[in-house]
Amino acid sequence: MANQPLFLITAGTIDKEEFQHACQDLANGWGCNLREQDCSSEPNSSLKALGSDYLMVKLDGDPAVSKTNGGSWLEALGSWKKLAILFTSPLHDSNEIGGVAAAYVALCEKLEVPLVGIIQVGGEWNESLRKKEGLPWCGKISLKSKSGKVHNDEISNHYEELKEIIIILKKSINKV
């Protein structure tokens, strides 16, 4: 991670609790701390105060919303050349990923945000469809069981998903 924070952002509607769990699991698997930052805060002063600690920063809210000073968190991430990972989830009535993921990738490119990759939270993973989209997909993080009961095979699959995602992200970071 080159001794700089890695910013975790959302595209579209993703359940706050699911986003929290996915970010915490990723940070734990990576072996670093997770910090939360609200997108309603002024981005440049927040980035300046953050420093270069080895951590992940979960941005709560829409990072593309402009602040009263005219800038957004995405613009600031691009200006400061801060690495970002985009999280998205399938549409509720289907297992499709909405166009918002592609739109956020395009916006990150336009604002020169170093986007490391995209992680799908929940739903079914359709690798062939993800490849056809041509977006920097890294994989899927499964949601924890709503019943609270977790089976050993679910834990093993979840761990394997995270492990694979982390490998892909680390390779991508070296290319950014």
C-alpha positions in Angstrom: 0.0 0.0 0.0 3.1 2.2 -0.2 2.5 3.7 3.2 -0.6 5.6 2.3 -4.2 5.2 3.2 -6.5 3.2 0.9 -10.0 4.7 0.5 -13.0 2.5 0.4 -15.9 4.1 -1.5 -19.4 3.0 -2.7 -21.2 3.2 -6.0 -24.9 3.1 -6.0 -27.1 1.9 -3.2 -25.3 -0.5 -0.9 -26.6 -1.3 2.6 -24.6 0.6 5.2 -24.3 -2.5 7.5 -23.2 -4.7 4.5 -20.6 -2.1 3.5 -19.3 -1.8 7.0 -18.9 -5.6 7.3 -17.2 -5.9 3.9 -14.8 -3.1 4.7 -14.0 -4.5 8.1 -13.4 -7.9 6.7 -11.1 -6.5 4.0 -9.1 -4.5 6.5 -8.8 -7.5 8.9 -7.7 -9.7 6.0 -5.2 -7.1 4.9 -3.9 -6.7 8.4 -4.5 -2.9 8.8 -6.8 -0.6 10.7 -10.1 0.7 9.4 -11.0 4.3 9.9 -14.4 5.8 9.1 -14.8 9.3 7.5 -18.1 10.9 6.6 -18.3 12.3 3.1 -20.1 15.4 4.5 -16.7 16.6 5.9 -14.5 18.9 3.9 -12.2 16.5 2.0 -8.9 18.5 1.6 -8.6 19.4 5.3 -9.5 15.8 6.2 -6.9 14.4 3.9 -4.3 16.7 5.2 -5.0 15.7 8.8 -5.0 12.0 7.9 -1.3 11.8 7.2 0.2 8.7 5.7 -0.7 6.0 8.2 -1.0 2.5 7.0 -4.8 2.1 7.1 -8.0 1.8 5.2 -10.5 4.7 5.2 -14.1 3.9 4.7 -15.9 6.9 3.2 -19.5 7.0 4.4 -21.8 8.7 2.0 -21.6 9.6 -1.7 -18.0 10.6 -2.5 -19.1 12.4 -5.7 -21.4 15.0 -4.0 -19.9 18.5 -4.3 -19.3 20.4 -1.0 -20.1 24.1 -0.5 -16.5 24.9 -1.5 -17.2 23.3 -4.9 -15.2 20.1 -4.5 -16.1 16.5 -3.8 -14.3 13.7 -2.1 -13.7 12.1 -5.5 -12.1 15.3 -6.8 -9.9 15.5 -3.7 -8.8 11.8 -3.9 -7.8 12.5 -7.5 -5.9 15.7 -6.7 -4.1 14.0 -3.8 -3.6 10.8 -5.9 -5.1 8.7 -3.2 -5.8 5.0 -4.0 -9.4 3.9 -3.9 -11.4 0.7 -4.0 -15.0 0.9 -5.2 -17.7 -1.3 -3.6 -21.1 -2.1 -5.2 -23.9 -4.5 -4.8 -26.3 -6.2 -7.2 -29.7 -4.7 -7.8 -32.3 -6.0 -5.3 -34.8 -7.3 -7.8 -32.1 -9.1 -9.9 -28.5 -10.2 -9.6 -27.4 -7.6 -12.1 -24.9 -4.8 -11.3 -26.4 -1.5 -12.3 -24.7 1.0 -14.6 -23.6 3.1 -11.6 -20.4 1.0 -11.2 -19.4 1.8 -14.8 -20.3 5.4 -14.3 -18.2 5.7 -11.1 -15.2 4.1 -12.9 -15.6 6.7 -15.7 -15.8 9.5 -13.1 -12.8 8.2 -11.3 -10.9 8.2 -14.6 -12.0 11.7 -15.4 -11.0 13.0 -12.0 -7.7 11.0 -12.1 -8.6 9.0 -9.0 -6.2 6.0 -8.8 -8.9 3.3 -8.8 -7.4 0.0 -7.6 -10.5 -2.1 -8.4 -14.1 -2.9 -7.7 -15.5 -5.3 -5.2 -19.0 -6.8 -5.4 -20.8 -7.1 -2.0 -23.2 -10.0 -1.9 -25.2 -11.6 -4.7 -24.1 -14.2 -7.1 -20.7 -13.7 -8.8 -20.9 -14.0 -12.6 -17.3 -14.0 -13.7 -17.9 -14.2 -17.4 -20.3 -11.2 -17.3 -17.9 -9.2 -15.1 -15.1 -9.8 -17.6 -17.4 -8.7 -20.5 -18.1 -5.4 -18.7 -14.4 -4.5 -19.0 -14.3 -3.0 -15.5 -11.5 -3.6 -12.9 -13.4 -6.2 -10.9 -11.5 -7.9 -8.1 -14.2 -10.3 -6.9 -17.0 -10.7 -4.5 -17.3 -10.6 -0.7 -20.2 -12.8 0.5 -22.6 -11.4 3.0 -22.9 -12.9 6.4 -25.9 -15.1 7.1 -29.0 -13.1 8.2 -29.8 -15.9 10.6 -26.6 -15.5 12.5 -25.8 -19.1 11.9 -22.5 -19.6 10.1 -21.3 -22.9 8.8 -17.7 -23.9 8.5 -17.9 -24.1 4.7 -19.3 -20.5 4.6 -16.4 -19.3 6.7 -13.9 -21.1 4.5 -15.5 -19.7 1.3 -15.6 -16.2 2.8 -11.9 -16.5 3.7 -10.9 -17.7 0.3 -12.9 -14.9 -1.4 -11.1 -12.3 0.7 -7.7 -13.9 0.2 -8.2 -13.8 -3.6 -9.5 -10.2 -3.6 -6.5 -9.1 -1.5 -4.0 -10.8 -3.9 -5.7 -9.1 -6.9 -5.8 -5.7 -5.1 -2.1 -5.9 -4.2 -1.2 -6.7 -7.8 -3.3 -3.8 -9.0 -1.7 -1.3 -6.5 1.7 -2.1 -8.0 0.3 -1.1 -11.5 -1.4 2.2 -10.4 
